[in-house]
Amino acid sequence: MSQRMMKAAVLAGPKQIEVKQVPVPALKPGEIEIKVSACGVCGSDVHMWKSGKGWAEQNGDFWMGHEFCGVVTNPGDSRFKVGDRVTFWANLYCGTCDMCRAGQEQLCREVNGTNYIGFVCNGAYAQYFVGKASNAYLLPDTVSDVAAGLIDPLMVAYHAVRKSGIRLHDKVLVVGSGIIGQMIGELAKKAGASYVAMSKVSDVKTRRAREIGIFDDYFDGNDPQREKLLKEASHGGFDLAFEAVGASSSLAACVDGVRPGGRIVMIGNSIDPEVSFAMNRAVLQEMELIGSVSCTRKEFEETIDLIATGMMEPEKYVTEVLPLEGLQHAFERQTDPGDPMVKFVVRP
C-alpha cells in the first residue's frame, strides 16, 4: 500500500518556509488523526522561524503550528468519532507528576515550559495532524475554525487575568500592544476594571485596538515623563499592571505605573534569560510580582467556553486568513515593525 502524502509548511532553514509533500504521520495507540481546518500564527513561531529550528533535535522535516483545530479523520482507539470538530491543547503534560495532579498542568515537571506541540514535535502547519487524543477537545458549533485558531493566545490572557486577582473597579495598565496584551485589556474590562490603559512604544499595532475601543487611554512608553503621566491618569497609580512584552524596559514601565502595594503580572517571554529590574523600588513599595504561563487544563476548557458563549469574539483580532503557501509572507510581515498586523490564521 502506497504511503499517504500531505502538504506541510516545513521549516527549511533560518527565515525559510518551504511548502512540500511529506508523509502523513502514522497513528499510534492513544492518538487521533485530524484534517487541519485552521492554525493561528504565533509570535513564538517567529523565533523558531528566525533560527531555522525547533526546540528539540529533529530527525527529518520539521513544521511548527500549535494554535489549531480540525476535523477527526481517524479516531483510533479514542472516544472521538469521524467528523468531530476538535482543537488541541499544545501542552504535552504528563498527567502524573505532583503539578499535574494538583491541576497545575501548565507547570508540569516534564513540560518545564518547553514541551509543546509544534515546538518539540511536528505541529499543524500541514493538511493533517496526528497527536494524543488526551490533548484534544470537542469544539462547540458556536466556535468557528478561525476563532479556534485564537484559543491559544486567549487562554494565556485568561490565565493571566485570573492570576492577577482583579477586583471590581481596579485600574489596569497593560504594557505591550500585541494580541495577548489586547485580549488582557478586553478581559480586564469584562472582569470589572474601571479604567484600562495601554503603554506602548509604537502606534502601529494599536490601530485595531483603537477601532475596537477597549482601552480608555494610550501612553507612550518612551516618554521621559512616563511615570508622572501614568500616576496622574490613574490618580496615584494602577492597581494592576500586565507585562506582555518580555523586556526590562516594559517591566520598568509596570514599576513606574503601579501604586504602592500594586501587583505586576509578567506574561512576556524575554529573549535574554535575565533582565535588569528596580528591585529596591519593588521592595520599598511592597509591589507583588507574579509570573504567568499558559493555563491549566480546566482554564483551557473555560477558554473554549468564553468563545462558545459569545463572551469573547476573537475573530475581530484577525488581520488576515492565509493559505499554507502564505506562511512565509506572514512571518515576514510579523517581523516588519511598520506592519499593523495583529494576528494571522492559516487554513491548510
C-alpha positions in Angstrom: 0.0 0.0 0.0 1.4 3.4 -1.0 2.1 5.9 1.8 -0.4 8.8 2.1 1.1 12.2 1.5 0.1 15.7 2.5 1.3 19.3 2.2 3.3 20.8 5.1 5.0 24.2 5.6 8.4 22.8 6.5 11.0 25.0 8.4 13.8 24.6 5.8 16.3 27.0 7.4 16.6 30.4 9.1 13.7 32.6 7.8 12.8 29.9 5.3 9.5 28.1 5.0 9.1 25.6 2.2 5.7 24.0 1.3 6.3 20.4 0.3 4.8 16.9 0.2 5.5 14.9 3.3 4.1 11.5 4.6 1.0 11.7 6.8 2.2 10.6 10.3 1.3 7.0 11.3 -1.3 6.7 14.0 -0.1 5.2 17.3 -2.2 3.9 20.2 -3.8 6.7 22.1 -3.6 9.1 19.1 -6.2 10.6 16.7 -5.7 12.0 13.2 -7.4 15.2 12.1 -7.6 17.2 8.9 -6.4 20.7 9.9 -9.0 23.4 9.4 -7.1 26.4 10.8 -3.9 27.3 12.6 -3.0 30.6 14.3 0.4 32.1 13.6 2.1 32.8 16.9 5.0 35.1 17.9 6.8 32.1 19.4 6.8 30.6 15.9 8.7 33.7 14.7 11.6 32.9 17.0 11.9 29.4 15.6 11.5 30.8 12.0 14.4 33.2 12.6 16.6 30.4 14.0 15.6 27.8 11.4 15.0 25.1 14.0 12.6 23.8 16.7 13.2 23.4 20.4 14.3 19.7 20.1 16.6 17.7 18.0 14.7 16.9 14.8 15.2 13.9 12.5 13.9 14.8 9.1 11.4 17.6 8.2 10.0 19.8 11.0 7.0 22.0 10.8 5.5 24.3 13.5 1.9 25.3 14.4 0.4 24.9 17.8 -2.9 27.0 17.7 -5.1 24.8 15.7 -8.3 22.9 15.1 -9.6 20.4 12.6 -12.0 17.5 11.8 -11.3 14.0 13.0 -10.5 11.7 10.1 -9.3 8.7 12.2 -10.3 8.4 15.9 -8.0 5.5 16.6 -8.9 3.9 20.0 -10.3 7.2 21.4 -13.7 8.4 22.4 -13.9 10.7 19.4 -15.6 9.8 16.1 -15.0 10.6 12.4 -16.3 14.1 11.7 -15.9 15.6 15.2 -14.5 19.1 15.2 -11.7 19.3 17.8 -9.0 21.6 19.0 -5.7 20.6 20.6 -4.1 22.0 23.7 -0.4 22.1 22.8 0.8 21.5 26.3 2.2 17.9 26.4 1.7 17.5 30.1 2.4 14.1 31.7 -0.7 13.9 33.9 1.1 12.1 36.7 3.6 14.5 38.4 2.7 16.5 41.5 1.9 19.6 39.5 -0.5 17.8 37.1 -2.2 16.0 40.0 -2.7 19.4 41.6 -4.5 20.7 38.5 -1.5 22.9 37.6 -0.7 21.2 34.2 1.0 24.4 32.9 3.7 23.7 35.5 4.1 20.0 34.6 7.6 18.8 35.6 8.0 17.1 32.2 6.9 20.1 30.2 9.2 22.6 32.1 7.9 25.4 29.9 9.1 23.9 26.6 7.4 20.6 25.8 4.7 21.7 23.4 3.2 20.5 20.1 4.8 22.5 17.2 7.9 23.2 19.3 9.4 19.8 20.2 7.4 17.7 17.6 5.7 18.4 14.3 2.6 20.7 14.6 -0.3 21.8 12.4 1.1 23.8 9.6 0.1 20.9 7.5 -3.0 19.3 6.0 -3.2 16.6 8.7 -2.1 16.4 12.3 -1.7 13.2 14.4 -1.5 13.6 18.2 -2.5 12.4 21.6 -6.3 12.1 22.0 -6.0 13.3 25.6 -4.9 16.7 24.3 -7.9 17.1 22.0 -11.2 18.8 23.0 -14.5 18.9 21.2 -15.4 22.3 19.6 -19.0 23.6 20.0 -20.7 24.7 16.8 -20.6 28.3 18.1 -16.8 28.3 17.9 -15.7 28.9 14.3 -12.5 27.5 12.8 -10.8 30.9 12.7 -11.8 31.6 16.3 -10.4 28.2 17.4 -7.1 29.4 15.9 -7.1 32.1 18.6 -7.9 29.9 21.6 -4.2 29.7 22.5 -3.5 33.5 22.9 -6.9 33.9 24.6 -6.1 31.2 27.2 -2.8 32.9 28.0 -4.6 36.2 28.6 -7.4 34.5 30.6 -5.0 32.7 32.9 -3.0 35.9 33.5 -6.2 37.9 34.3 -7.3 35.1 36.7 -3.9 35.0 38.4 -4.0 38.8 38.8 -6.8 38.6 41.4 -8.5 41.5 39.6 -11.4 43.2 41.5 -14.3 45.4 40.6 -13.2 49.0 39.9 -9.5 48.2 39.7 -7.3 50.4 37.5 -5.4 48.3 35.0 -2.3 49.0 32.9 -1.3 46.7 30.0 2.3 47.2 28.8 2.5 45.8 25.2 0.4 46.1 22.1 0.4 42.6 20.8 -2.7 40.3 20.7 -2.2 38.9 24.2 -2.0 42.4 25.6 -5.1 43.5 23.7 -7.0 40.4 24.9 -5.9 41.1 28.5 -7.3 44.6 28.2 -10.7 43.3 27.0 -10.9 40.6 29.7 -9.9 43.1 32.4 -12.8 45.3 31.3 -15.2 42.4 31.3 -13.9 41.4 34.8 -14.9 44.8 36.2 -11.9 47.2 35.7 -13.0 50.8 35.8 -10.0 52.1 33.8 -7.8 50.2 31.4 -4.8 51.8 29.7 -2.0 50.6 27.4 1.6 51.6 27.5 3.2 51.1 24.1 6.3 52.2 22.2 4.6 52.3 18.7 1.2 53.1 17.5 1.5 50.6 14.6 -0.1 47.7 16.4 -2.8 49.7 18.2 -4.9 50.6 15.1 -7.2 47.6 15.6 -7.4 48.1 19.4 -8.4 51.7 18.8 -11.1 50.6 16.4 -12.4 48.0 18.9 -12.4 50.7 21.6 -11.4 48.6 24.7 -8.7 50.8 26.1 -9.5 54.1 27.8 -6.1 55.6 27.2 -2.8 55.1 25.5 0.6 56.1 26.8 4.0 56.4 25.1 6.4 54.0 26.9 9.3 56.1 25.7 8.1 59.4 27.1 10.6 60.7 29.7 7.6 61.9 31.7 6.1 58.4 31.7 5.9 57.8 35.4 4.3 61.2 36.1 1.7 60.8 33.3 0.8 57.3 34.4 0.4 58.2 38.1 -1.7 61.3 37.2 -4.0 59.5 34.9 -4.6 56.7 37.4 -4.9 59.0 40.4 -1.8 57.7 42.2 -1.0 54.5 40.4 -2.6 51.4 38.8 -3.8 48.6 41.0 -2.6 46.1 38.4 0.0 46.1 35.6 0.4 43.3 33.0 3.9 43.0 31.4 3.1 41.5 27.9 6.4 42.1 26.1 9.3 40.4 27.8 11.9 43.2 28.2 13.4 45.2 31.1 12.0 48.4 29.6 8.5 47.1 29.7 8.9 45.8 33.2 10.2 49.2 34.2 7.0 50.8 32.8 5.0 48.5 35.0 7.0 49.5 38.1 6.5 53.2 37.1 2.8 52.7 36.7 1.6 50.7 39.7 0.6 52.2 43.1 2.4 51.2 46.3 1.3 47.7 47.1 0.3 47.2 43.4 0.6 44.0 41.6 2.6 43.2 38.4 1.7 40.1 36.3 4.5 39.1 33.9 3.5 37.2 30.8 6.1 38.2 28.3 9.0 35.8 27.5 12.4 37.6 27.3 14.8 36.7 24.6 17.6 37.4 27.1 17.5 34.9 30.0 17.9 37.7 32.5 16.6 41.3 32.5 17.5 44.2 34.9 14.9 45.2 37.4 14.5 48.0 40.0 14.4 45.6 43.0 14.6 48.3 45.7 11.6 50.1 44.4 9.6 46.8 44.4 10.7 46.1 47.9 10.2 49.5 49.4 6.8 49.9 47.8 5.7 46.3 48.5 4.9 45.5 44.9 3.9 42.0 44.0 5.5 40.3 41.0 3.6 37.3 39.6 4.7 35.0 36.7 2.1 33.7 34.4 2.4 31.0 31.8 -0.1 29.2 29.5 -3.1 28.0 31.6 -4.4 25.0 33.4 -6.3 22.2 31.6 -9.5 23.4 33.3 -8.9 27.0 32.1 -8.3 25.7 28.5 -11.8 24.3 28.6 -13.1 27.5 30.0 -11.4 29.5 27.3 -13.3 27.5 24.7 -16.5 28.3 26.6 -15.7 32.0 26.6 -15.9 31.9 22.8 -18.8 29.4 22.6 -21.0 31.6 24.9 -20.2 34.8 23.0 -18.4 36.5 25.9 -15.3 36.8 23.7 -15.3 37.1 19.9 -11.6 36.7 18.9 -12.2 36.8 15.2 -12.1 40.6 15.4 -8.4 40.5 16.1 -7.6 38.6 12.9 -5.8 40.6 10.3 -5.9 38.1 7.5 -6.6 34.4 6.8 -4.0 32.9 4.5 -3.3 29.6 2.8 -0.4 27.4 3.8 1.6 29.0 1.0 1.2 32.4 2.7 3.0 31.4 5.9 6.4 32.7 4.7 4.7 36.0 3.9 3.0 36.0 7.3 6.3 35.7 9.1 7.9 38.4 7.0 5.0 40.7 8.0 5.2 39.7 11.6 8.8 40.9 11.8 8.2 44.2 10.0 7.9 46.9 12.7 5.9 49.1 10.3 3.2 46.5 9.7 -0.1 47.0 11.6 -1.0 43.3 11.6 -2.3 41.8 14.9 -3.0 38.1 14.1 -2.7 35.8 11.1 -4.6 32.5 10.7 -3.5 29.8 8.2 -6.1 27.5 6.6 -4.2 24.5 5.1 
